[in-house]
């Protein structure tokens, strides 16, 4: 954890927050109706995606340095099990996501009520934690930062757009009079999308525009993230145990 936290990371986060605030001020001048809600949603989404990318880069860089400096070999010569390395990295990811989420909570309470800001911060922590584990698995398996980040972002965006993709495929099947080819394509996409988290797994910015049952929405996300996070940790363990290191 101490190897990840640095002044450079703090400065990057501060710059992102400053850009979000300045961009929000500009958006507020353009908004005609629901100006406060539009600004809050814009800032929330801007921080969501920028912090997600920053998190992936930090995790990928940290694990890549373990490869580069042969840290794995040194760790495995010590009385430590491989699962302890995975557990430690998972805890680091959780703590890093918590620090980012708390920072977002402080900012979002300035643009919305505390309850909405708290929901968004908790949901963002869950979202970042799941994405962080995905990035950890990617860099652990691929070993290269660009490939790991690209893979993680691709899966993340595919999961975010799963609802849209499903609607487009269904509409295409309907327009093609449900031909056999279209049905097969729909089944293939349906199977792929079934493996990815649904839209209920991510923080929902419509909380800024309408009243919602925040506890129910958060409960769905906790359940979904819990399932996928457990799966990702299990795959990380399997992948790490099958690796051979030159000791």
C-alpha positions, 0 to 999 in steps of 0.5 A: 500500500505504501508503494502505491500511495505517493504525492504523485497520485495525490496530485493526479487525484487533485487535478482530476477533481479540479477539472471536474469542478471547473467543467461542472461550472461550465456545464451549469452555464449551459444547462437550461433545466435541472441545472444542479442535477445535470452538474452533479451527474456530470461531475459524478460520471467524470470522476467515475471514468477518470478514477477508473482509468487511474485505478487500472494504471496504478494497479497494473503498474504496481504488479508490473513492477513486481514482475520487473524487479522479480518480487514474486521470486523473493516473496516465494522464498519467504514463508508466505503462501501464494494466496497471501499475496493475492489477499494482500493485493485485494486488500490494497485494492479495497483500501485504495478504492476506499480512499478514492470513494471518500474523496468523491463523497466529500465533493459530491455532498457539495453538489447534492444532499448527503444521502445521495452523495453517500449512495454514490460514494458507496456504489462507486467503491463497489464499482471501482473494487470490481474493476480493480480486481479485473485489472489485477487479474489482467496484469497478473495473466498478461504481464504487460501494462497496455494489454492489461489496461486495454482488456480491462477497459474493454470488458468494463465498457462492454458490461456498461453497455450490456443493456444497450447491446441486448436491445440492439440485438433484439431489435435486429432480430425483430427487424429481420423477421427472426431468421435463423442467423439472427437467432444464433447471433442473439444467443451468442451475444446473450451468452456473452453478456450473461457472463458480464455484470449487468447495469445494476452492478454500477452506480446509477446517476439517475439518482440525481434526477428522480427519487429512487429506493437507494437501499434497494439499488445499493443492495442489488449492486452489493450482491452483484459485485460480491458474486463477480468479485469472488469469482475474480479473486478465485481466478486470480488464485488459480492463475497465480498458483499455476505460474512457474517462477524461476527460484 
